[in-house]
């Protein structure tokens, strides 16, 4: 923990969803909480991002930053325990070669084929979901809804209207979190007050706009686990579907980033006043160099060794970002949005891999 409280800076945190890849976000949050120099004023999360958010909030109400770190670990250890009994596992060959993908697993191939032709209302009529049991057992939602800790926003997609709904802290329970993570190919829609909901990633992964109305803080840190850019066109049927999913689940976020870039340009040119509009400073922690080597199927790999790998990757990515960018928080953005208004360009300039992430990946690949 940092001894000088005057050095603490307020920030809003936006957490993407992405299945088991959310363990990367766990590592990021663990490192930020350990460092102690950021005051997390509000958190917006979708799917796995929502699970990280509620685990953090539960722990915060128990014991502040240290309680949040502990509860995040408890939650992900429980996910890893469930993963030990999953029928979808890596093949021995994948284990030998250090491949985290499960797409060579016969069970995965069977489930993948079934999900494309059979509705979950037929294949899974009772709505069985081991992850719901983990959420129900290890997250105390009374604590989540307490006044302690950051404000929370969890996103889910209204099936009937196609509109995004953002649930605030006082509304969040296990149903809301599971709605935020409900993939319609695998699970029946989650009903809340008679309204069916699917994964929030279709409308916002994660939603940024709640920060603009609910928080005075103009710094937003995005923890991104879904690559925006992939070089070349996919060729196999599975690769094509995976890329379609990535584009779909990034679309809402990119729209909001373009809106932020547009407002910033209007403020800078004097067309509108900063007095009436927020001049948002965007920041980002990601690990594109590592995630580009992970297949989409690894998002359902819940082996504890994989979750630990992602956690450690998230920790070093956060440490790199803190070393390079912390001083700029409150003063200037560290994520360049200028090309968001130029059609056809790749969003976000390619950044060099951080020193700690580069060393981590070199060690992991050796």
Secondary structure, DSSP 8 states (H G I E B T S, - for coil): --S-GGG-EEEEEEE---GGGHHHHHHHHHHHHHH--EEEEEEEE-THHHHHHHHHHHHHHHHHHHHHHHHHHHHHHHHHHHHTT-S----HHHHHTT----TT-HHHHHHHHHHHHS-HHHHTTT---HHHHHHHHH--HHHHTSSSS-EEEEEEEETTT--EEEEEGGG--HHHHHHHT--TTTS--EEETTEEEEEGGGT-TT--HHHHHH----EEEEE--S-S--SS---SHHHHHHHHHHHHHHHHHHHHHHHHHHHHHHHHHTSS-TTTS---EEEEE--HHHHTTS-GGGGG---HHHHHHHHHHHHHHHHHHHHHHGGGTTT--SS--GGGGSTTS-SS------HHHHHHHHHHH-
